[in-house]
Amino acid sequence: MAEIKYEITEELAMLSESAKGWTKELNMVSWNDREPKFDIREWAPGHERMGKGVTLNREEMKIIKDILNEIDL
């Protein structure tokens, strides 16, 4: 399996923390030296391991932002 290279370029928010110390975070992440994208996923302490997540470009994040602004939470 090919190694995945990543760099968290900006930590935007910690959304929650599990009992085992993993945190669900919203970050800007550069995957394989590409342009950073919005990324939501769980991370182990120290960011050495990660769970499955969702990566969004700026246009996709704008759509989600607009939808969330219309929803009565």
trRosetta pair geometry for C-beta under 8 A, 3 or more apart (Angstrom, degrees):
i j d omega theta_ij theta_ji phi_ij phi_ji
4 31 6.9 -33 -175 -157 100 93
4 32 6.8 -77 -154 -58 63 93
5 31 7.3 126 83 -170 61 45
5 32 5.1 103 55 -98 94 48
5 33 6.5 14 97 -28 132 78
6 29 5.6 -9 -167 -176 109 111
6 30 6.7 153 -156 81 54 56
6 31 5.4 -16 -103 -106 86 60
6 32 7.7 -17 -73 -31 57 49
6 50 7.9 -3 51 -10 162 152
7 29 7.0 157 78 -157 42 63
7 30 4.6 -5 56 54 95 105
7 36 7.9 -81 84 -91 88 102
8 11 6.2 37 159 -66 125 79
8 27 5.0 -42 -144 174 104 144
8 28 7.2 109 -166 75 59 55
8 29 5.4 -34 -102 -100 57 81
8 47 6.3 -83 -11 -149 139 157
9 27 7.8 134 45 165 57 95
9 28 4.8 -60 67 104 96 104
9 29 6.8 167 10 -105 83 23
9 30 5.5 72 -35 -18 118 102
9 36 4.5 -79 29 -90 141 149
10 27 6.4 165 87 -165 55 70
10 28 4.0 32 46 33 99 116
10 36 7.2 85 15 167 97 158
11 14 7.9 5 176 -50 110 80
11 25 6.8 -50 -148 -173 88 132
11 27 5.3 -32 -113 -111 50 98
12 25 7.7 131 54 173 74 85
12 26 4.6 -61 76 107 116 93
12 27 5.8 -179 12 -101 87 33
12 28 6.6 96 -36 -21 110 80
12 38 7.8 -13 3 -132 155 86
13 25 6.7 168 90 -155 51 64
13 26 4.5 18 51 45 94 107
14 17 6.9 13 166 -55 121 93
14 23 5.1 -43 -147 -178 107 130
14 24 7.4 109 -169 75 61 52
14 25 5.3 -35 -108 -101 57 85
15 23 7.7 135 45 173 64 80
15 24 4.4 -56 65 101 109 99
15 25 6.4 -172 5 -93 87 25
15 26 6.4 86 -43 -19 109 91
15 40 7.5 31 -14 -147 147 101
16 23 7.0 174 89 -152 43 61
16 24 4.7 20 49 37 86 113
17 21 6.9 -20 -174 -144 104 29
17 22 7.2 162 -154 84 59 40
17 23 4.9 -25 -100 -100 78 79
17 24 7.7 -143 -71 16 34 71
18 21 6.8 -37 73 32 80 22
18 22 4.6 11 32 55 120 88
18 23 7.6 -143 9 -74 76 33
18 24 8.0 90 -33 -25 90 89
18 42 7.4 26 -15 -145 124 129
21 44 7.4 44 104 -160 97 59
21 45 4.9 -22 146 -45 123 114
22 42 4.9 33 158 177 120 110
22 43 6.4 169 -159 80 77 34
22 44 5.6 -42 -104 -97 87 45
22 45 7.4 -102 -87 -32 43 65
22 51 7.2 63 -176 -23 142 121
23 42 6.8 164 85 -149 29 65
23 43 5.6 -20 62 57 81 88
23 45 7.8 88 -5 -82 100 56
24 40 7.2 22 178 -177 91 83
24 41 7.2 -133 -141 130 67 19
24 42 5.0 -38 -88 -89 68 73
24 43 7.9 150 -97 12 23 72
25 40 7.3 -165 92 -137 41 51
25 41 7.0 -19 54 64 76 55
25 42 7.7 117 10 -116 76 27
25 43 5.8 -12 13 7 124 119
26 38 6.8 -14 -168 -167 92 93
26 39 7.3 152 -154 78 45 48
26 40 5.4 -14 -98 -94 72 83
27 38 7.8 150 84 -154 35 47
27 39 5.2 -28 69 64 81 100
28 36 4.3 46 165 160 99 130
28 37 7.0 167 -150 77 66 17
28 38 6.4 -40 -98 -91 63 45
28 39 7.0 123 -128 13 15 94
29 36 6.0 153 73 -146 18 84
29 37 6.5 -34 62 58 72 68
29 39 4.0 -4 15 0 121 151
29 55 7.1 -91 63 -116 114 109
30 33 6.5 20 156 -124 115 18
30 34 6.0 178 -163 67 76 53
30 35 6.9 -126 -119 140 88 11
30 36 4.5 -58 -64 -80 77 73
30 37 7.9 121 -93 8 39 67
31 34 5.6 -12 69 39 68 109
31 37 7.3 -27 4 26 105 110
31 55 7.0 -28 -20 -118 139 161
34 37 7.8 2 107 -19 109 104
37 55 4.9 66 102 -180 132 98
37 56 6.2 174 169 74 105 35
37 57 5.5 -61 -129 -90 111 52
37 58 8.0 -120 -132 -36 71 61
38 55 7.0 148 83 -160 54 51
38 56 4.4 -24 70 65 109 93
38 57 7.5 169 22 -102 90 6
38 58 7.6 123 -15 -84 108 44
38 60 7.7 -145 49 81 121 100
38 61 4.8 95 6 -76 156 134
39 53 5.9 55 -179 129 85 140
39 54 7.3 169 -150 87 48 48
39 55 4.9 -11 -102 -106 82 77
39 56 7.6 -174 -74 22 37 69
40 53 5.5 -177 92 -167 49 105
40 54 5.0 0 55 55 98 94
40 56 7.8 24 0 -1 98 108
41 50 5.6 39 129 -175 134 109
41 51 5.6 -174 -180 71 95 77
41 52 6.7 -143 -132 115 110 25
41 53 2.4 -66 -77 -74 108 137
41 54 7.1 171 -61 21 82 52
42 50 6.8 146 87 -162 57 60
42 51 3.8 24 58 24 103 128
42 53 7.2 -171 14 -74 55 102
43 47 5.1 -19 -173 -107 133 64
43 49 7.3 145 -160 85 55 52
43 50 5.3 -25 -105 -106 67 77
43 51 7.5 -118 -62 11 31 81
44 47 7.1 156 66 -97 67 12
44 48 5.7 -56 80 57 120 76
44 49 3.9 41 4 56 134 94
44 50 7.1 -111 3 -66 82 36
45 48 7.8 -2 87 18 52 96
47 50 7.4 13 -159 -66 63 95
50 53 6.9 -54 166 -15 115 122
56 60 4.0 -133 -162 95 97 122
56 61 4.8 124 122 -58 128 82
56 64 7.0 -33 -149 -3 165 137
57 60 5.2 93 51 12 68 104
57 61 7.1 -132 98 -5 33 92
58 61 5.8 -58 -148 38 30 111
58 62 6.4 35 153 -23 65 103
59 62 5.6 -49 -150 31 32 114
59 63 6.8 35 151 -20 62 101
60 63 5.7 -51 -154 31 35 113
60 64 6.6 32 150 -15 66 104
61 64 5.6 -53 -148 39 36 111
61 65 6.2 42 151 -23 67 105
62 65 5.5 -52 -146 35 32 115
62 66 6.4 34 155 -20 65 104
63 66 5.8 -54 -151 35 30 111
63 67 6.5 29 152 -18 64 106
64 67 5.7 -55 -148 37 33 112
64 68 6.2 31 155 -18 67 108
65 68 5.8 -57 -146 39 28 109
65 69 6.4 32 154 -23 63 106
66 69 5.7 -54 -150 32 30 114
66 70 6.8 23 154 -15 62 107
67 70 5.9 -65 -157 37 32 107
67 71 6.5 29 151 -24 68 109
68 71 5.7 -54 -143 30 36 112
68 73 7.7 -1 -165 -32 81 127
